[in-house]
Amino acid sequence: MADGLVINTHTHMQRFDVDFPRKLGEFYVNMFRGQDCWHTGKPWQPEDFCVPGERLIADMDAAGIDRAFVLGVGYVPWDAYDPENGAYAQSLVQRWPDRLYGFFTANPIGGNAEVRRFERGIKEQGLTGLKMLPSYNYVALNDRRIWPLFEAAEAMGVPIITHTGWSMFPKGKMLAYDYPLYLEDVMVDFPNLKLVIGHVGFAWAEETMHFMAKFEHIYGDFAFWAESAPLWRVAQIWTWAKKLGVFNRFLWGTDYPYVPFDTGKEFFGRVREYTERHDMEPFITESDEQSFFGGAAVRLLGLPEAVPYAGPSPSCP
């Protein structure tokens, strides 16, 4: 991987029995049945899905990660939501201001009260953006009840990261609620919104990258892809996206602490060699890697470290 700032844009920090109830932990334990917890070496326990800030920073150091986006959980039907989660994100950022970017995690249909909490998070608590998971709250991505949050984010010029593509919850209704092209309704109404499509829509990655080609402010993160997709699939999506001119808006994410940092970093670091060995053009380059592992996140946030992307220019049909 090329030298450059390394930023992980999809890490979850939740507190056991505060915004992460035991029943949710038990659901994930069943989902991971037969696997040992990566950070204890023992079978998963409900509390293992919550780690303290010190553990996050230590794992970032071990994996060579400079900075990370700190996201929460917001599964209201599962009682996995703290309306004051912005204060927790703020506390982490205040403790490690040079390492973390805090995001307010919203109830997507929380209405004006949630908008006010979101605005306080940005204007008073020093947070960077907003995360939400509509399908985990049993609503579709284009449910108009979410519009006040989109409107507020556009007005403040901060990014929204929204889950797409896959929900394991019984009532999550992946196909009904998580289809990323539902977000086209959002971008038509809020064309200047900085939108991050979480997981690049998983199975709908092709649709997602063509959607990205229509709107210059849309990004996509690859959280949980290292655990759920074969390398050939990632190489296919990356080279196709590079051909479309949208690879410069792909972000590295993991879904920590459900999964560690190092496996994803190693997995995505193999894509460049794979495209060369299998003659998949346009080849992934060191510049592309640097963009994926940090440069795109720098550009998304408009940080002083931002540098132009050296890849191809966006193309239009």
FENQUITA-V745400 format. One record per pair of residues at least 4 apart in sequence whose ideal C-beta (glycine too) atoms are under 7 Angstrom apart, sorted by the first residue. I is the first residue (numbers start at 1). GAP is how many residues later the second one is. D is the distance in whole Angstrom. If there is no record, write none. Layout:
i:I gap:GAP d:D
i:I gap:GAP d:D
//
This chain:
i:1 gap:268 d:5
i:1 gap:288 d:5
i:1 gap:292 d:6
i:2 gap:284 d:4
i:2 gap:285 d:7
i:2 gap:287 d:5
i:2 gap:288 d:4
i:4 gap:286 d:4
i:4 gap:289 d:7
i:4 gap:290 d:5
i:4 gap:291 d:6
i:5 gap:61 d:5
i:5 gap:289 d:4
i:5 gap:293 d:6
i:5 gap:300 d:6
i:6 gap:58 d:6
i:6 gap:59 d:5
i:6 gap:60 d:5
i:6 gap:287 d:5
i:6 gap:288 d:5
i:7 gap:59 d:6
i:7 gap:60 d:5
i:7 gap:61 d:7
i:7 gap:287 d:4
i:7 gap:290 d:4
i:8 gap:57 d:5
i:8 gap:60 d:5
i:8 gap:61 d:7
i:8 gap:244 d:6
i:8 gap:245 d:6
i:8 gap:246 d:6
i:8 gap:253 d:6
i:9 gap:60 d:5
i:9 gap:212 d:5
i:9 gap:242 d:4
i:9 gap:243 d:6
i:9 gap:244 d:5
i:9 gap:288 d:5
i:10 gap:59 d:7
i:10 gap:61 d:7
i:10 gap:188 d:7
i:10 gap:211 d:5
i:10 gap:213 d:4
i:10 gap:243 d:3
i:10 gap:244 d:6
i:10 gap:245 d:6
i:11 gap:45 d:7
i:11 gap:57 d:5
i:11 gap:58 d:6
i:11 gap:59 d:6
i:11 gap:60 d:6
i:11 gap:243 d:7
i:11 gap:245 d:4
i:12 gap:59 d:5
i:12 gap:60 d:7
i:12 gap:61 d:6
i:12 gap:243 d:7
i:12 gap:244 d:7
i:12 gap:245 d:7
i:13 gap:43 d:6
i:13 gap:57 d:5
i:13 gap:59 d:7
i:13 gap:79 d:6
i:14 gap:5 d:5
i:14 gap:6 d:4
i:14 gap:36 d:5
i:14 gap:58 d:6
i:14 gap:59 d:5
i:15 gap:4 d:6
i:15 gap:5 d:6
i:15 gap:35 d:6
i:15 gap:73 d:7
i:16 gap:4 d:5
i:16 gap:31 d:5
i:16 gap:34 d:4
i:17 gap:4 d:7
i:17 gap:5 d:7
i:18 gap:64 d:6
i:19 gap:53 d:6
i:19 gap:54 d:6
i:19 gap:61 d:6
i:19 gap:62 d:6
i:19 gap:63 d:4
i:19 gap:66 d:6
i:20 gap:4 d:6
i:20 gap:5 d:7
i:20 gap:29 d:6
i:20 gap:30 d:5
i:20 gap:53 d:6
i:20 gap:60 d:6
i:21 gap:57 d:7
i:21 gap:58 d:5
i:21 gap:59 d:6
i:22 gap:4 d:6
i:22 gap:24 d:5
i:23 gap:4 d:7
i:23 gap:55 d:7
i:24 gap:4 d:7
i:24 gap:51 d:7
i:24 gap:54 d:5
i:24 gap:56 d:5
i:25 gap:4 d:6
i:25 gap:21 d:2
i:25 gap:22 d:6
i:25 gap:24 d:6
i:26 gap:4 d:7
i:26 gap:20 d:5
i:27 gap:4 d:6
i:28 gap:4 d:6
i:28 gap:21 d:6
i:29 gap:4 d:7
i:29 gap:15 d:5
i:29 gap:16 d:7
i:29 gap:17 d:6
i:31 gap:137 d:6
i:32 gap:12 d:5
i:35 gap:9 d:7
i:36 gap:5 d:6
i:36 gap:6 d:6
i:36 gap:7 d:6
i:37 gap:5 d:6
i:37 gap:6 d:7
i:37 gap:7 d:5
i:37 gap:11 d:5
i:38 gap:221 d:7
i:38 gap:222 d:5
i:40 gap:8 d:6
i:44 gap:4 d:5
i:49 gap:208 d:6
i:49 gap:209 d:6
i:51 gap:4 d:4
i:51 gap:5 d:6
i:51 gap:206 d:5
i:53 gap:4 d:6
i:53 gap:39 d:5
i:53 gap:42 d:6
i:54 gap:4 d:6
i:55 gap:4 d:6
i:56 gap:4 d:6
i:57 gap:4 d:6
i:57 gap:39 d:6
i:57 gap:42 d:6
i:58 gap:4 d:6
i:59 gap:4 d:6
i:59 gap:201 d:7
i:59 gap:202 d:6
i:60 gap:5 d:4
i:60 gap:8 d:6
i:60 gap:39 d:7
i:60 gap:201 d:7
i:63 gap:198 d:4
i:63 gap:199 d:5
i:63 gap:202 d:6
i:65 gap:196 d:6
i:67 gap:32 d:6
i:67 gap:33 d:7
i:67 gap:34 d:7
i:68 gap:31 d:7
i:68 gap:32 d:6
i:69 gap:32 d:5
i:69 gap:34 d:6
i:70 gap:19 d:5
i:70 gap:22 d:6
i:70 gap:30 d:5
i:70 gap:31 d:7
i:70 gap:32 d:5
i:70 gap:33 d:6
i:71 gap:32 d:5
i:71 gap:34 d:6
i:71 gap:60 d:4
i:71 gap:90 d:7
i:72 gap:13 d:5
i:72 gap:17 d:7
i:72 gap:33 d:3
i:72 gap:59 d:7
i:73 gap:7 d:5
i:73 gap:32 d:6
i:74 gap:7 d:5
i:74 gap:31 d:4
i:74 gap:32 d:6
i:74 gap:33 d:6
i:74 gap:58 d:6
i:74 gap:59 d:6
i:75 gap:5 d:4
i:75 gap:6 d:6
i:75 gap:58 d:7
i:75 gap:61 d:5
i:75 gap:62 d:7
i:76 gap:5 d:5
i:76 gap:31 d:5
i:76 gap:61 d:5
i:77 gap:60 d:6
i:77 gap:61 d:6
i:81 gap:26 d:6
i:83 gap:34 d:6
i:85 gap:4 d:6
i:85 gap:19 d:7
i:85 gap:20 d:5
i:86 gap:4 d:6
i:86 gap:18 d:5
i:86 gap:31 d:6
i:86 gap:34 d:7
i:86 gap:35 d:4
i:86 gap:39 d:5
i:86 gap:41 d:6
i:87 gap:4 d:7
i:87 gap:38 d:7
i:88 gap:4 d:7
i:89 gap:4 d:6
i:89 gap:13 d:3
i:89 gap:14 d:6
i:89 gap:15 d:7
i:89 gap:38 d:6
i:90 gap:4 d:6
i:90 gap:12 d:6
i:90 gap:35 d:4
i:90 gap:36 d:6
i:90 gap:37 d:7
i:91 gap:4 d:6
i:92 gap:4 d:7
i:92 gap:8 d:5
i:92 gap:10 d:6
i:93 gap:4 d:6
i:93 gap:7 d:5
i:93 gap:9 d:4
i:93 gap:33 d:6
i:96 gap:4 d:5
i:101 gap:27 d:4
i:102 gap:25 d:4
i:102 gap:26 d:6
i:103 gap:24 d:6
i:103 gap:25 d:6
i:103 gap:26 d:5
i:103 gap:27 d:6
i:103 gap:28 d:5
i:103 gap:58 d:7
i:104 gap:13 d:7
i:104 gap:14 d:5
i:104 gap:17 d:4
i:104 gap:23 d:5
i:104 gap:26 d:5
i:105 gap:26 d:5
i:105 gap:27 d:7
i:106 gap:4 d:6
i:106 gap:8 d:5
i:106 gap:12 d:6
i:106 gap:24 d:6
i:106 gap:26 d:5
i:106 gap:43 d:6
i:107 gap:7 d:5
i:107 gap:30 d:7
i:108 gap:24 d:5
i:108 gap:26 d:5
i:108 gap:29 d:6
i:108 gap:31 d:6
i:108 gap:38 d:5
i:108 gap:41 d:7
i:109 gap:28 d:7
i:109 gap:30 d:6
i:109 gap:34 d:7
i:109 gap:36 d:4
i:109 gap:37 d:7
i:110 gap:4 d:3
i:111 gap:37 d:7
i:112 gap:4 d:6
i:112 gap:36 d:6
i:113 gap:4 d:7
i:114 gap:4 d:6
i:114 gap:35 d:7
i:115 gap:4 d:6
i:115 gap:33 d:5
i:115 gap:34 d:6
i:115 gap:37 d:5
i:116 gap:4 d:6
i:117 gap:4 d:6
i:118 gap:4 d:7
i:118 gap:12 d:6
i:118 gap:31 d:6
i:118 gap:34 d:6
i:119 gap:4 d:6
i:119 gap:33 d:6
i:120 gap:4 d:5
i:120 gap:5 d:6
i:121 gap:4 d:5
i:121 gap:6 d:4
i:122 gap:5 d:5
i:122 gap:34 d:5
i:122 gap:36 d:6
i:128 gap:30 d:7
i:128 gap:173 d:7
i:129 gap:29 d:5
i:129 gap:30 d:4
i:129 gap:31 d:6
i:129 gap:32 d:7
i:130 gap:19 d:7
i:130 gap:23 d:6
i:130 gap:28 d:7
i:130 gap:30 d:5
i:131 gap:30 d:5
i:132 gap:17 d:7
i:132 gap:30 d:6
i:133 gap:4 d:7
i:133 gap:30 d:4
i:134 gap:5 d:5
i:134 gap:6 d:6
i:134 gap:7 d:5
i:134 gap:9 d:7
i:134 gap:12 d:6
i:134 gap:28 d:7
i:134 gap:43 d:6
i:135 gap:28 d:6
i:135 gap:32 d:4
i:135 gap:37 d:5
i:135 gap:38 d:7
i:135 gap:39 d:7
i:135 gap:42 d:4
i:135 gap:43 d:5
i:136 gap:27 d:7
i:136 gap:31 d:6
i:136 gap:33 d:6
i:136 gap:36 d:6
i:138 gap:33 d:5
i:139 gap:4 d:4
i:139 gap:6 d:7
i:139 gap:38 d:7
i:140 gap:36 d:7
i:140 gap:37 d:4
i:140 gap:42 d:6
i:141 gap:21 d:7
i:141 gap:23 d:7
i:141 gap:36 d:7
i:141 gap:37 d:7
i:141 gap:38 d:7
i:141 gap:41 d:4
i:141 gap:42 d:5
i:142 gap:40 d:4
i:142 gap:41 d:7
i:142 gap:43 d:4
i:142 gap:44 d:7
i:146 gap:4 d:6
i:147 gap:4 d:6
i:148 gap:4 d:6
i:149 gap:4 d:6
i:150 gap:4 d:6
i:150 gap:10 d:7
i:150 gap:36 d:6
i:150 gap:40 d:5
i:150 gap:43 d:6
i:151 gap:4 d:6
i:151 gap:39 d:7
i:152 gap:4 d:6
i:153 gap:5 d:6
i:153 gap:7 d:5
i:153 gap:40 d:6
i:154 gap:36 d:5
i:154 gap:38 d:6
i:154 gap:39 d:4
i:158 gap:36 d:7
i:159 gap:35 d:4
i:159 gap:37 d:6
i:159 gap:141 d:6
i:160 gap:33 d:7
i:160 gap:35 d:6
i:160 gap:36 d:7
i:161 gap:35 d:4
i:161 gap:37 d:6
i:162 gap:35 d:7
i:162 gap:36 d:6
i:163 gap:35 d:5
i:163 gap:36 d:7
i:164 gap:14 d:5
i:164 gap:16 d:4
i:164 gap:33 d:5
i:164 gap:34 d:6
i:164 gap:35 d:6
i:164 gap:37 d:5
i:165 gap:13 d:5
i:165 gap:15 d:7
i:165 gap:34 d:5
i:165 gap:36 d:4
i:165 gap:37 d:3
i:165 gap:38 d:6
i:165 gap:39 d:6
i:166 gap:8 d:5
i:166 gap:12 d:6
i:166 gap:33 d:7
i:166 gap:36 d:5
i:167 gap:5 d:3
i:167 gap:7 d:5
i:167 gap:11 d:6
i:168 gap:4 d:7
i:172 gap:5 d:7
i:173 gap:4 d:5
i:174 gap:4 d:5
i:175 gap:4 d:7
i:179 gap:25 d:7
i:180 gap:17 d:5
i:180 gap:21 d:4
i:180 gap:24 d:5
i:180 gap:27 d:6
i:180 gap:28 d:5
i:180 gap:31 d:7
i:181 gap:26 d:5
i:181 gap:30 d:6
i:183 gap:4 d:6
i:183 gap:12 d:7
i:183 gap:14 d:7
i:184 gap:4 d:6
i:184 gap:27 d:6
i:185 gap:4 d:7
i:186 gap:4 d:6
i:186 gap:7 d:7
i:187 gap:4 d:6
i:187 gap:6 d:7
i:187 gap:8 d:7
i:187 gap:28 d:5
i:191 gap:24 d:7
i:192 gap:25 d:7
i:193 gap:24 d:6
i:194 gap:23 d:5
i:194 gap:106 d:7
i:195 gap:22 d:6
i:195 gap:23 d:5
i:196 gap:23 d:5
i:196 gap:24 d:7
i:196 gap:25 d:6
i:196 gap:55 d:7
i:197 gap:4 d:6
i:197 gap:11 d:6
i:197 gap:21 d:6
i:197 gap:23 d:4
i:198 gap:23 d:6
i:198 gap:25 d:6
i:199 gap:22 d:7
i:199 gap:24 d:6
i:199 gap:25 d:6
i:200 gap:5 d:5
i:200 gap:8 d:5
i:200 gap:20 d:4
i:200 gap:21 d:7
i:200 gap:22 d:6
i:201 gap:4 d:6
i:201 gap:6 d:6
i:201 gap:7 d:4
i:204 gap:4 d:6
i:205 gap:4 d:6
i:205 gap:32 d:5
i:206 gap:4 d:7
i:207 gap:4 d:6
i:208 gap:4 d:6
i:208 gap:12 d:6
i:209 gap:4 d:7
i:209 gap:31 d:7
i:209 gap:32 d:5
i:209 gap:35 d:6
i:209 gap:37 d:5
i:210 gap:34 d:7
i:211 gap:7 d:7
i:212 gap:6 d:5
i:212 gap:8 d:6
i:212 gap:34 d:4
i:212 gap:37 d:6
i:213 gap:31 d:5
i:213 gap:32 d:7
i:213 gap:33 d:5
i:213 gap:101 d:6
i:218 gap:31 d:7
i:219 gap:30 d:4
i:219 gap:32 d:6
i:219 gap:77 d:7
i:219 gap:81 d:6
i:220 gap:29 d:7
i:220 gap:30 d:6
i:220 gap:31 d:7
i:221 gap:30 d:4
i:221 gap:32 d:4
i:222 gap:28 d:7
i:222 gap:30 d:6
i:222 gap:31 d:6
i:223 gap:30 d:3
i:223 gap:31 d:6
i:223 gap:32 d:4
i:224 gap:4 d:6
i:224 gap:31 d:4
i:224 gap:35 d:7
i:225 gap:4 d:5
i:225 gap:9 d:6
i:226 gap:37 d:6
i:226 gap:38 d:4
i:226 gap:41 d:4
i:226 gap:42 d:7
i:227 gap:32 d:6
i:229 gap:4 d:5
i:229 gap:5 d:6
i:231 gap:4 d:6
i:231 gap:39 d:6
i:231 gap:40 d:7
i:231 gap:43 d:6
i:232 gap:4 d:6
i:233 gap:4 d:6
i:234 gap:4 d:6
i:234 gap:37 d:6
i:235 gap:4 d:6
i:235 gap:36 d:5
i:235 gap:39 d:5
i:235 gap:40 d:5
i:235 gap:45 d:6
i:236 gap:4 d:6
i:237 gap:4 d:6
i:238 gap:4 d:6
i:238 gap:9 d:6
i:238 gap:33 d:6
i:238 gap:46 d:6
i:239 gap:4 d:7
i:239 gap:36 d:6
i:239 gap:41 d:5
i:239 gap:42 d:7
i:239 gap:43 d:6
i:239 gap:45 d:7
i:240 gap:4 d:7
i:241 gap:5 d:5
i:241 gap:6 d:4
i:241 gap:9 d:6
i:242 gap:5 d:4
i:242 gap:40 d:5
i:242 gap:46 d:7
i:242 gap:69 d:6
i:242 gap:70 d:6
i:243 gap:39 d:6
i:244 gap:71 d:6
i:245 gap:67 d:6
i:245 gap:68 d:6
i:245 gap:69 d:3
i:245 gap:70 d:5
i:246 gap:68 d:7
i:247 gap:41 d:6
i:247 gap:64 d:6
i:248 gap:43 d:6
i:248 gap:48 d:6
i:248 gap:61 d:4
i:248 gap:63 d:6
i:249 gap:47 d:6
i:250 gap:42 d:5
i:250 gap:46 d:6
i:251 gap:45 d:5
i:251 gap:46 d:6
i:252 gap:16 d:7
i:252 gap:40 d:6
i:252 gap:41 d:5
i:254 gap:5 d:6
i:254 gap:7 d:6
i:254 gap:10 d:5
i:255 gap:4 d:5
i:256 gap:4 d:7
i:256 gap:5 d:6
i:259 gap:4 d:7
i:259 gap:5 d:7
i:261 gap:4 d:6
i:262 gap:4 d:6
i:263 gap:4 d:6
i:264 gap:4 d:6
i:265 gap:4 d:6
i:268 gap:24 d:7
i:270 gap:4 d:6
i:271 gap:4 d:6
i:271 gap:13 d:5
i:272 gap:4 d:7
i:272 gap:12 d:4
i:272 gap:13 d:7
i:272 gap:17 d:6
i:273 gap:4 d:6
i:274 gap:4 d:6
i:275 gap:5 d:4
i:275 gap:8 d:5
i:275 gap:9 d:5
i:276 gap:7 d:6
i:282 gap:30 d:7
i:284 gap:4 d:5
i:284 gap:5 d:7
i:286 gap:4 d:6
i:287 gap:4 d:6
i:287 gap:23 d:4
i:287 gap:24 d:6
i:288 gap:4 d:6
i:288 gap:23 d:6
i:289 gap:4 d:6
i:290 gap:4 d:7
i:290 gap:5 d:5
i:291 gap:4 d:4
i:291 gap:5 d:5
i:291 gap:18 d:5
i:292 gap:4 d:6
i:294 gap:4 d:6
i:295 gap:4 d:7
i:295 gap:12 d:7
i:295 gap:14 d:7
i:296 gap:4 d:6
i:297 gap:4 d:6
i:298 gap:5 d:5
i:298 gap:7 d:5
i:298 gap:8 d:5
i:299 gap:7 d:5
i:302 gap:4 d:7
//
